[in-house]
Amino acid sequence: MKTSFLDHSTATNRLADIDAELALNRRLAPDVYLGTADVTEGDAVVDRMLVMRRLPADRRLTALVNSPELHDQLRAVARAVAVFHAGLEPLRYTVTGGRSVAEIAGRDAVWQNWKDNFVDLEPLVGRLIPFEDAQEVEHSVDQFLGHHSAMFEDRIAAGFVRDGHGDLTAEDIFCLPDGPRILDCLAFSPELRIGDVLLDVAFLAMDLDRLCGPGLAAEFMGYYREFTNEHHASSLAHHYVAYRAHVRAKVAGLRALHGDESQATLTRVYHDLCLQHLRRANLTLILVGGTPGTGKTTLAEGLSGVLGSMLLSTDELRKDLTGVDHLDRRFVETDTGIYDRSATEKTYTELLRRAGTLLDRGESVVLDASWSQAALREQARRLAADKGADVVEFECVLDAAEAKNRIERRLEQGTDPSDARPELLDELRARFHPWPTAARIDSSAPRSAMVEATLVHLHRVLIRLGEGSPPDAQPADRRTAGQPTSG
């Protein structure tokens, strides 16, 4: 047998590949891969087989998805994968065949893999995969990869590219009393097996998401981070999970086209999974603003916690830049002291600089500030466009009397860096520029209700952007991200 990726047309090639498969799989399950057995014709060895220990089918990870022991077993699997990755040599320069690591694991290589998949999936689009979904996937991939080559370069330089497993599926993991056994690595192609360790674990995360939902996938990723102490941008993890799902959609779809009707539904499941994770991978710059006392910090903190996005606040940053302790009060009139025009410009300039750095590293960002001036909002929109991020804008609104009461209570507690005072509120509200591109959030509601309303709007906006924005969208095209809605 000879294909574009595998040549088993000669006995020499078959024997060599079986020996390699034995050595590679013994890295994770040495007591399962016992050896090989030769097939002879006369005095010649014409083929070779793996000799393996049979494992109990009821101990497959897939058989434990409804078991109370699932979480403990998943933690053990994450630990085993982390230990495996820790024992592998980091690849930073060249690999088998003299190719550079960047040619295999860099941004352009990942992009080319996606493009190859798009070509292979063309016969399925309009038949098994809706055209608009396929279009959104391509746009999201181009948007993400078109702006984040540095993130891939950083991962290579940090030593996260290794010769890993390459095919981590729940079906091939057995949870035994003395620990998990992980079988059947991708042995036939080093180039398909070598990659970011995050790409390796993303395969199992994708499989767990398909079987049990995103909660279990996130749990597994959390365990892996715990055992490795490895930080990565959540956007990159979602991108890699999406890629793994896209590959499985292709495999299932091609089988369906060749007559296996059971694979048609699976094709759509995998493609939907790919799309969900690409939406979560797309970077977002979220502006949360409003006049003092309207709950913008409460909402920003809630969004940051739910979304896993980085949070930056002007209240803290302003005092950092002026050498003032966060809880040290600076009660001054408007436009004076640390709140004069120069200090405000420096604060917002630094806020956006830091946000840009985080976006470059693949982190979505929530910016907590008043955003009282239209020009400052426009600067944020231009930053988002430059970094390939969607921008979504929220204005917190509240009755003036209640806002003043909140400010008074906050000052009495003394735990917030804001220096706003009730007597300044009317002037600040009068000077607040209209914000037609922001969704207005009624902050008289409980925090949980505020966050929920914001998430509903955010989800709707990001879907619309993914479906409708061309790859070369200009900043003005992105302002639809903040169409007014009710809280």
C-alpha positions as CSV (number, residue, x, y, z in Angstrom):
1,M,0.0,0.0,0.0
2,K,1.2,3.5,-0.9
3,T,-0.5,6.8,-0.3
4,S,0.5,10.4,-0.3
5,F,1.5,10.1,3.4
6,L,2.4,6.5,3.9
7,D,4.5,4.0,1.9
8,H,4.0,0.4,2.9
9,S,4.7,-1.0,-0.6
10,T,7.9,-2.7,0.4
11,A,8.7,-5.1,3.3
12,T,11.6,-2.9,4.3
13,N,9.3,0.1,4.9
14,R,6.7,-2.0,6.7
15,L,9.2,-3.5,9.1
16,A,10.8,-0.1,9.8
17,D,7.5,1.5,10.5
18,I,6.4,-1.2,12.9
19,D,9.6,-0.9,14.8
20,A,9.2,2.8,15.1
21,E,5.6,2.4,16.2
22,L,6.7,0.1,19.0
23,A,9.4,2.5,20.2
24,L,7.1,5.5,20.0
25,N,4.2,3.9,21.9
26,R,6.4,2.5,24.6
27,R,7.1,6.0,25.7
28,L,3.6,6.1,27.2
29,A,2.6,2.4,27.7
30,P,5.7,0.2,27.8
31,D,3.9,-2.7,29.5
32,V,1.2,-2.8,26.8
33,Y,3.4,-2.8,23.8
34,L,5.2,-6.1,24.4
35,G,7.2,-6.5,21.2
36,T,6.7,-7.6,17.6
37,A,6.1,-10.8,15.7
38,D,7.6,-11.5,12.3
39,V,5.6,-12.9,9.4
40,T,7.8,-15.0,7.2
41,E,7.7,-16.6,3.8
42,G,10.4,-19.2,3.5
43,D,13.4,-17.6,5.0
44,A,12.4,-14.0,4.4
45,V,10.6,-11.7,6.8
46,V,7.9,-10.1,4.7
47,D,5.9,-8.4,7.4
48,R,5.8,-7.6,11.1
49,M,3.0,-7.1,13.7
50,L,2.8,-5.5,17.1
51,V,2.3,-7.7,20.1
52,M,0.2,-6.0,22.7
53,R,-1.4,-6.8,26.1
54,R,-5.2,-6.8,25.9
55,L,-6.8,-4.2,28.1
56,P,-10.3,-4.3,29.6
57,A,-12.8,-2.5,27.3
58,D,-14.8,-1.2,30.3
59,R,-11.8,0.8,31.4
60,R,-11.6,2.9,28.3
61,L,-12.0,6.6,29.1
62,T,-15.1,6.7,26.8
63,A,-16.7,4.0,29.0
64,L,-16.3,6.1,32.1
65,V,-17.9,9.4,30.9
66,N,-21.0,8.8,33.2
67,S,-19.0,7.2,36.0
68,P,-18.5,9.0,39.4
69,E,-14.8,8.3,39.0
70,L,-14.5,10.2,35.8
71,H,-13.0,13.4,37.3
72,D,-10.3,11.5,39.3
73,Q,-9.4,9.5,36.2
74,L,-9.3,12.6,34.0
75,R,-7.0,14.2,36.5
76,A,-4.7,11.2,36.3
77,V,-4.7,11.3,32.5
78,A,-3.8,15.0,32.6
79,R,-0.9,14.2,34.9
80,A,0.3,11.4,32.7
81,V,0.2,13.6,29.6
82,A,2.0,16.4,31.5
83,V,4.8,14.0,32.7
84,F,5.1,12.6,29.1
85,H,5.5,16.1,27.7
86,A,8.0,17.1,30.4
87,G,10.2,14.2,29.4
88,L,10.4,15.2,25.7
89,E,13.2,17.3,24.3
90,P,12.1,20.8,23.3
91,L,12.5,21.3,19.5
92,R,13.5,24.9,18.6
93,Y,15.6,24.6,15.5
94,T,15.6,21.6,13.1
95,V,13.9,18.2,13.1
96,T,13.8,15.1,10.9
97,G,14.8,15.7,7.4
98,G,16.5,19.0,8.1
99,R,13.3,21.0,8.2
100,S,13.1,23.9,10.6
101,V,10.7,23.7,13.5
102,A,9.1,26.9,12.3
103,E,8.3,25.1,9.0
104,I,6.3,22.5,10.9
105,A,4.9,24.3,13.9
106,G,5.1,28.0,13.1
107,R,2.1,30.2,12.2
108,D,2.5,29.7,8.4
109,A,2.6,25.9,8.8
110,V,-0.5,25.9,10.9
111,W,-2.2,28.2,8.4
112,Q,-1.2,25.9,5.5
113,N,-2.7,22.9,7.3
114,W,-6.0,24.8,7.6
115,K,-5.9,25.7,3.9
116,D,-5.3,22.1,3.0
117,N,-8.3,21.1,5.1
118,F,-10.4,23.7,3.3
119,V,-9.5,22.2,0.0
120,D,-10.3,18.7,1.2
121,L,-13.7,19.9,2.6
122,E,-14.9,21.6,-0.5
123,P,-17.0,18.6,-1.7
124,L,-18.8,18.7,1.6
125,V,-19.7,22.3,1.7
126,G,-23.4,22.8,0.8
127,R,-24.1,19.1,1.3
128,L,-23.0,18.1,4.8
129,I,-21.7,21.5,5.9
130,P,-23.7,24.8,5.5
131,F,-22.0,27.2,3.2
132,E,-22.3,30.1,5.7
133,D,-20.6,28.0,8.4
134,A,-17.7,27.0,6.2
135,Q,-17.3,30.7,5.2
136,E,-17.3,31.8,8.9
137,V,-14.6,29.2,9.7
138,E,-12.3,30.4,6.9
139,H,-12.8,34.0,7.9
140,S,-12.2,33.3,11.6
141,V,-9.0,31.3,10.8
142,D,-7.6,34.1,8.6
143,Q,-8.5,36.7,11.1
144,F,-6.7,34.9,13.9
145,L,-3.6,33.7,12.1
146,G,-3.3,36.9,10.1
147,H,-2.4,38.8,13.3
148,H,-0.6,36.4,15.6
149,S,2.6,35.1,14.1
150,A,4.5,36.3,17.2
151,M,2.5,34.1,19.5
152,F,3.6,31.0,17.6
153,E,7.2,32.2,17.4
154,D,7.2,32.7,21.2
155,R,5.9,29.2,21.8
156,I,8.7,27.7,19.7
157,A,11.3,29.9,21.4
158,A,10.0,28.8,24.8
159,G,10.4,25.2,24.0
160,F,6.8,24.1,23.8
161,V,7.2,22.3,20.5
162,R,7.9,18.6,21.1
163,D,7.6,15.2,19.3
164,G,4.4,14.3,21.1
165,H,1.5,11.8,20.7
166,G,-0.4,13.4,17.9
167,D,-3.6,11.5,18.2
168,L,-4.9,11.7,21.8
169,T,-8.4,10.3,21.7
170,A,-10.5,9.2,24.7
171,E,-11.1,5.8,22.9
172,D,-7.4,5.0,23.2
173,I,-7.0,5.8,26.8
174,F,-7.4,3.1,29.4
175,C,-7.8,4.0,33.1
176,L,-6.3,1.2,35.1
177,P,-5.9,0.9,38.9
178,D,-2.2,1.8,38.7
179,G,-2.6,4.6,36.3
180,P,-3.7,5.4,32.7
181,R,-2.3,3.8,29.6
182,I,-2.3,6.0,26.5
183,L,-2.1,4.1,23.3
184,D,-1.8,4.5,19.5
185,C,0.2,7.6,18.9
186,L,0.5,8.9,15.4
187,A,3.5,6.9,14.4
188,F,3.6,7.1,10.6
189,S,4.5,10.8,10.2
190,P,6.9,12.8,12.5
191,E,5.7,16.0,10.9
192,L,2.1,15.3,11.9
193,R,3.2,14.2,15.3
194,I,5.5,17.2,16.1
195,G,3.9,20.3,17.3
196,D,3.0,22.5,20.2
197,V,2.2,20.5,23.4
198,L,-1.0,22.6,23.4
199,L,-1.9,21.1,20.1
200,D,-1.4,17.7,21.6
201,V,-3.7,18.2,24.6
202,A,-6.2,20.1,22.4
203,F,-7.0,16.8,20.6
204,L,-8.2,15.2,23.8
205,A,-10.0,18.4,24.9
206,M,-11.8,18.4,21.6
207,D,-12.8,14.8,22.1
208,L,-14.0,15.4,25.6
209,D,-16.0,18.4,24.5
210,R,-17.7,16.2,21.8
211,L,-18.5,13.5,24.3
212,C,-19.4,15.5,27.4
213,G,-19.5,19.2,26.6
214,P,-17.1,22.1,27.1
215,G,-17.1,21.8,30.9
216,L,-15.2,18.6,31.0
217,A,-12.8,19.8,28.3
218,A,-12.1,22.9,30.4
219,E,-11.6,20.7,33.5
220,F,-9.0,18.6,31.7
221,M,-7.2,21.7,30.4
222,G,-7.2,23.0,33.9
223,Y,-5.6,19.9,35.3
224,Y,-3.0,20.0,32.6
225,R,-2.1,23.6,33.4
226,E,-1.9,22.7,37.1
227,F,0.6,19.9,36.5
228,T,2.8,21.8,34.0
229,N,2.5,25.3,35.4
230,E,2.4,26.3,31.7
231,H,0.5,29.5,30.7
232,H,-1.0,29.9,27.3
233,A,-3.5,32.3,25.8
234,S,-6.9,30.8,25.9
235,S,-7.4,32.0,22.4
236,L,-4.6,29.7,21.2
237,A,-6.1,26.7,23.1
238,H,-9.5,27.3,21.5
239,H,-7.8,27.7,18.0
240,Y,-6.0,24.4,18.4
241,V,-9.2,22.6,19.6
242,A,-11.0,24.0,16.6
243,Y,-8.3,22.8,14.3
244,R,-8.5,19.3,15.7
245,A,-12.3,19.3,15.3
246,H,-11.9,20.5,11.7
247,V,-9.6,17.6,10.9
248,R,-12.1,15.1,12.4
249,A,-14.9,16.8,10.4
250,K,-12.9,16.2,7.2
251,V,-12.2,12.6,8.0
252,A,-15.9,11.9,8.9
253,G,-17.1,13.8,5.9
254,L,-14.9,12.0,3.4
255,R,-16.1,8.7,4.9
256,A,-19.7,9.8,4.5
257,L,-19.1,10.7,0.8
258,H,-17.8,7.2,0.3
259,G,-21.0,5.6,1.5
260,D,-20.8,5.6,5.3
261,E,-24.0,7.4,6.1
262,S,-23.4,7.2,9.8
263,Q,-20.6,9.7,9.4
264,A,-22.8,12.5,8.0
265,T,-24.1,13.5,11.4
266,L,-20.7,13.2,13.0
267,T,-19.3,15.6,10.3
268,R,-21.8,18.3,11.3
269,V,-21.1,17.7,15.0
270,Y,-17.3,18.1,14.5
271,H,-17.8,21.2,12.2
272,D,-20.1,22.8,14.7
273,L,-17.6,22.2,17.5
274,C,-14.9,23.8,15.3
275,L,-17.0,26.8,14.8
276,Q,-17.8,27.2,18.5
277,H,-14.2,27.2,19.5
278,L,-13.1,29.5,16.7
279,R,-15.7,32.0,18.0
280,R,-14.1,31.7,21.4
281,A,-10.7,32.0,19.9
282,N,-11.4,35.3,18.1
283,L,-9.9,38.1,20.2
284,T,-12.3,40.7,21.7
285,L,-11.6,44.1,23.1
286,I,-14.5,44.9,25.5
287,L,-15.1,48.5,26.6
288,V,-17.1,48.8,29.8
289,G,-17.8,52.4,30.6
290,G,-20.2,54.9,32.2
291,T,-20.3,57.7,34.7
292,P,-19.2,57.0,38.4
293,G,-21.5,54.8,40.5
294,T,-23.1,53.0,37.5
295,G,-21.5,49.6,38.2
296,K,-19.0,49.5,35.3
297,T,-16.2,48.0,37.5
298,T,-18.6,45.4,38.9
299,L,-19.7,44.4,35.3
300,A,-16.1,44.5,34.0
301,E,-14.9,42.2,36.8
302,G,-17.8,39.8,36.2
303,L,-17.2,39.6,32.5
304,S,-13.5,39.1,33.0
305,G,-14.1,36.2,35.4
306,V,-16.7,34.5,33.2
307,L,-14.8,34.9,29.9
308,G,-11.3,34.4,31.2
309,S,-10.3,37.7,29.7
310,M,-7.6,40.0,31.0
311,L,-8.9,43.0,32.9
312,L,-7.4,46.5,32.9
313,S,-8.8,49.5,34.9
314,T,-8.1,53.2,34.6
315,D,-8.8,53.7,38.4
316,E,-5.8,51.6,39.3
317,L,-3.6,52.4,36.4
318,R,-4.0,56.2,36.9
319,K,-2.7,55.9,40.4
320,D,0.1,53.5,39.4
321,L,1.3,56.1,36.8
322,T,1.2,59.0,39.4
323,G,2.8,57.0,42.2
324,V,-0.3,57.0,44.4
325,D,-1.4,54.1,46.5
326,H,-4.7,52.6,45.1
327,L,-6.6,53.4,48.3
328,D,-5.0,56.8,48.9
329,R,-7.7,59.4,48.3
330,R,-7.0,62.3,45.9
331,F,-10.2,64.4,46.2
332,V,-9.8,67.2,43.7
333,E,-12.1,69.1,41.4
334,T,-12.6,67.9,37.8
335,D,-9.7,68.3,35.4
336,T,-7.2,69.0,38.2
337,G,-4.5,67.1,40.0
338,I,-4.1,63.5,38.9
339,Y,-7.4,63.9,37.0
340,D,-6.2,66.8,34.8
341,R,-6.2,66.5,31.0
342,S,-2.6,65.5,30.8
343,A,-2.9,62.7,33.4
344,T,-6.0,61.4,31.7
345,E,-4.3,61.3,28.3
346,K,-1.4,59.4,29.8
347,T,-3.7,57.0,31.5
348,Y,-5.6,56.1,28.4
349,T,-2.5,55.9,26.3
350,E,-1.0,53.5,28.7
351,L,-4.3,51.6,29.0
352,L,-4.4,51.0,25.2
353,R,-0.7,50.2,25.0
354,R,-1.1,47.5,27.6
355,A,-4.2,46.2,25.9
356,G,-2.4,46.0,22.6
357,T,0.4,44.0,24.1
358,L,-2.1,41.5,25.6
359,L,-3.9,41.2,22.2
360,D,-0.6,40.5,20.5
361,R,-0.1,37.7,23.0
362,G,-3.6,36.2,22.1
363,E,-5.4,37.5,25.2
364,S,-8.9,39.1,25.0
365,V,-9.2,42.2,27.2
366,V,-11.8,43.9,29.2
367,L,-11.2,47.7,29.7
368,D,-12.8,49.3,32.7
369,A,-12.9,53.1,32.3
370,S,-15.4,55.9,32.0
371,W,-14.9,56.2,28.2
372,S,-16.6,59.6,28.6
373,Q,-15.0,61.0,25.4
374,A,-15.8,59.8,21.9
375,A,-12.3,60.3,20.7
376,L,-10.9,57.8,23.3
377,R,-13.5,55.2,22.2
378,E,-12.3,55.7,18.6
379,Q,-8.7,55.1,19.6
380,A,-9.8,51.8,21.1
381,R,-11.6,50.8,18.0
382,R,-8.6,51.6,15.9
383,L,-6.4,49.5,18.2
384,A,-8.8,46.5,17.9
385,A,-8.8,46.7,14.1
386,D,-5.0,46.9,14.0
387,K,-4.8,43.8,16.3
388,G,-7.4,41.7,14.5
389,A,-9.8,41.9,17.4
390,D,-13.5,42.5,17.6
391,V,-14.6,45.4,19.7
392,V,-17.8,45.3,21.8
393,E,-18.9,48.3,23.8
394,F,-21.1,48.5,26.9
395,E,-22.4,51.6,28.7
396,C,-23.6,51.1,32.3
397,V,-26.6,53.3,33.1
398,L,-28.3,54.0,36.4
399,D,-30.6,56.6,38.0
400,A,-28.5,59.6,39.2
401,A,-29.8,59.4,42.8
402,E,-29.0,55.7,43.1
403,A,-25.5,56.3,41.6
404,K,-24.8,58.9,44.2
405,N,-25.9,56.6,47.0
406,R,-23.5,53.9,45.6
407,I,-20.6,56.3,45.5
408,E,-21.3,57.3,49.2
409,R,-21.4,53.7,50.3
410,R,-18.2,53.0,48.4
411,L,-16.3,55.9,50.0
412,E,-17.5,54.7,53.4
413,Q,-16.1,51.2,52.8
414,G,-12.8,52.6,51.6
415,T,-11.9,49.5,49.5
416,D,-12.2,51.0,46.0
417,P,-9.5,53.1,44.2
418,S,-12.1,55.4,42.6
419,D,-12.0,59.0,43.9
420,A,-15.4,60.0,42.5
421,R,-17.6,62.0,44.9
422,P,-21.4,62.4,44.8
423,E,-21.2,66.2,44.4
424,L,-19.3,65.8,41.1
425,L,-21.6,63.4,39.5
426,D,-24.1,65.8,37.9
427,E,-21.2,67.7,36.2
428,L,-19.6,64.4,35.0
429,R,-22.9,63.2,33.6
430,A,-23.4,66.4,31.7
431,R,-20.0,66.2,30.1
432,F,-20.4,62.5,29.1
433,H,-20.4,62.3,25.3
434,P,-23.3,60.3,23.7
435,W,-22.3,56.7,23.1
436,P,-24.6,55.4,20.3
437,T,-22.4,52.4,19.5
438,A,-22.6,51.0,23.0
439,A,-25.1,48.5,24.4
440,R,-26.8,50.1,27.4
441,I,-26.8,47.9,30.5
442,D,-29.2,48.7,33.3
443,S,-27.0,48.3,36.4
444,S,-29.9,48.5,38.8
445,A,-30.1,44.8,38.3
446,P,-28.1,42.3,40.4
447,R,-24.6,41.6,39.2
448,S,-25.4,38.1,37.9
449,A,-28.3,39.5,35.8
450,M,-26.0,42.3,34.4
451,V,-23.4,39.8,33.4
452,E,-25.9,37.5,31.9
453,A,-27.5,40.3,29.8
454,T,-24.1,41.4,28.6
455,L,-23.0,37.9,27.7
456,V,-26.2,37.4,25.6
457,H,-25.5,40.6,23.7
458,L,-21.8,39.7,23.3
459,H,-22.6,36.3,21.9
460,R,-25.1,37.7,19.4
461,V,-22.7,40.4,18.3
462,L,-19.7,38.0,17.8
463,I,-21.8,35.6,15.8
464,R,-22.9,38.5,13.5
465,L,-19.3,39.7,13.1
466,G,-18.1,36.2,12.3
467,E,-20.8,35.7,9.7
468,G,-20.6,39.1,8.1
469,S,-17.2,40.7,8.3
470,P,-14.9,40.4,5.3
471,P,-11.3,39.5,6.1
472,D,-10.1,43.0,5.2
473,A,-12.8,44.8,7.3
474,Q,-11.8,48.4,8.2
475,P,-12.4,49.9,11.7
476,A,-15.7,51.5,10.7
477,D,-17.1,48.0,9.7
478,R,-16.5,46.9,13.3
479,R,-18.6,49.5,15.0
480,T,-21.7,47.4,14.5
481,A,-20.3,45.5,17.6
482,G,-22.0,48.0,19.9
483,Q,-25.6,48.5,18.6
484,P,-27.8,49.7,21.4
485,T,-29.8,47.1,23.3
486,S,-31.8,47.1,26.5
487,G,-30.2,45.8,29.7
